[in-house]
Structures are given as structure tokens and as C-alpha cells.
């Protein structure tokens, strides 16, 4: 009898241990083992991608049953790789997405992460520029004649009754364009508004005209392929949920912790610049890029299709997009 009881207890304990072992491989969402997915991010690891890093480090992706790997590439390569299903997700700038769709690359925007573009015409206050009309006769730098900032410059001039003949345009690479402004080689540059805050933090009195005021656009957005969306909708929804939680964590006055997490684990080269990055988060990312009147009404990542279409129409007018595009066919609001 005693041996029989011992035998039963042994079986029960063994079954319990097997159950625990199985449970350990199950995600907290209860959906089974974690699904491995990759996302290619535009450029390199920088603290500004903190919502993604927070979603990883805080377990938000894991809670959705996802094991996410971060990869980095140029925007043109990202849209191609996503369209070919080489990676499940991409985080490129919106301009590259529109160009790709015009080339019939089968990608969809599933989260309009940046509600606005980040382009600006930046100038020193001492230059005498106070209004866009004051650009007349000035030297203005762009990174290339085919770049979005070149189009932004033309639209700014057009809005105020001028054209390129009214200024001197200079092409300077992205690695030197800010120094050209600081060194007074040019009067203004059309570049990222993040540089405005950085220069001000260095004690250089600069101001800006934000390009989004005359060219509705978007910065980085989350994309996936049409094929992956159709066959893995639950993973797409889970990724969006985790990304939103990452943004929500930061905007809930946790930007300092998020920046430290991003720099420590992903972007160590930014160590020592925490203060200016925090200022950029508070002035640009939190109130302007991640949030808008649209997100206040509909939620983070919501796509204003009319605004997307306006961007498309402008780029088409400038012949940067050859094929006709309809925003609602590839820019989605997934519920």
C-alpha cells in the first residue's frame, strides 16, 4: 500500500513538472510560443526610436506573443525587403513608401507613427530672416535636387509668391549641411527640425519655418507587405498594440527613463547627450510627431487619409510620383 501511494505521488509530481516546463515556453498572451519577427528601421539605432525599444524591453511585444529583432537599413532597401517578405515589418520615412507604391511594390502602411514630417527651413536669427519673404536673395542649402527638402523649399517659395530664381540654391550633403549654416556658408538650410533644437541647445540662435505648414507629410511609419498582412493579421495587430504601449509609456512623463533605456541598450554613441534628447522629445516627438488632433480623437498611429492624399497629390505634381495613387488603397487604420 505504501509503495502504491509513493508511486502515485511520483506520477503526480512528474505530471506537474511537465506542465510547468510546457508553461515556461508559452507567451504571456497565452497564444503559444513567441513568434519571431523582424523589423528594419530607417538608418541606424538612435534614441528617437525609443517607442520600439521600450516595447521590447518592457515586454510589450512579448505580451503580444512576438519576439522582435531590430535590423537597420536605408529607406529604399526597407520598402523593397518588406515588399518581398524578406522581413515582416519596416519603419521607413513616408516619402519612400509613396515612391515604392508608385512602383507597385506591395506594401501597406499599418500605423502612421509620425503624424507630421520633420522637415524645416532653419536659419540664424542674425541673418535678418524673419518671414519666408526674407529668403529672397539668400543662399539656401538642400541635400540634393531630388530630395524631399528640395520640394519643400519650392513649395515654401511658391506659397509666398517666389520661386527658385529668387534665391541661390546650394547642394550640400547631409553630413555637412548643418555645419554650413553654423559657419555662415549659407543663410538657411532645409533639413530636419531636430537640428533646430540641437543648435539652440549649443547656444546658436536659430529659428525655423516648419515644412509641414505647407507640405502635409509624415516621417517614419510602420509598414508590412500585403501578403504578410493577409496571412498574419493577428501579428500585425499585436505589433501595433505593443508600439502604441511604447509611445504611451513615454508620453506619460517617462521620457527620461525611455531615453536612458534606448541609449544604454541600443544607441550608446548618444551617451552624454541625454539632456538635449529629452528636450527634443518634449518639444517635437511627444506633442508634434507622435500625437496630433487626429490621434487625440482616434488613437495613436491613426492615418488621416485626406492628409496622405494631399501629400501624394503634391509629389505627383512635382513628378516624384508617376503612377496615380489613392491613399485608402494602401494606408490603413487597423482596428
Helices and strands as residue ranges (DSSP letters): H 2-23, E 35-42, G 47-49, H 50-57, H 60-63, E 66-73, H 75-83, E 89-91, H 94-102, E 107-111, E 119-124, G 125-127, G 132-135, E 139-142, H 148-159, G 164-166, E 168-171, H 177-182, E 188-192, H 194-201, E 206-210, G 211-213, E 222-225, H 226-231, H 233-251, H 255-265, G 268-270, H 274-280, I 281-289, H 293-298, H 305-317, G 327-329
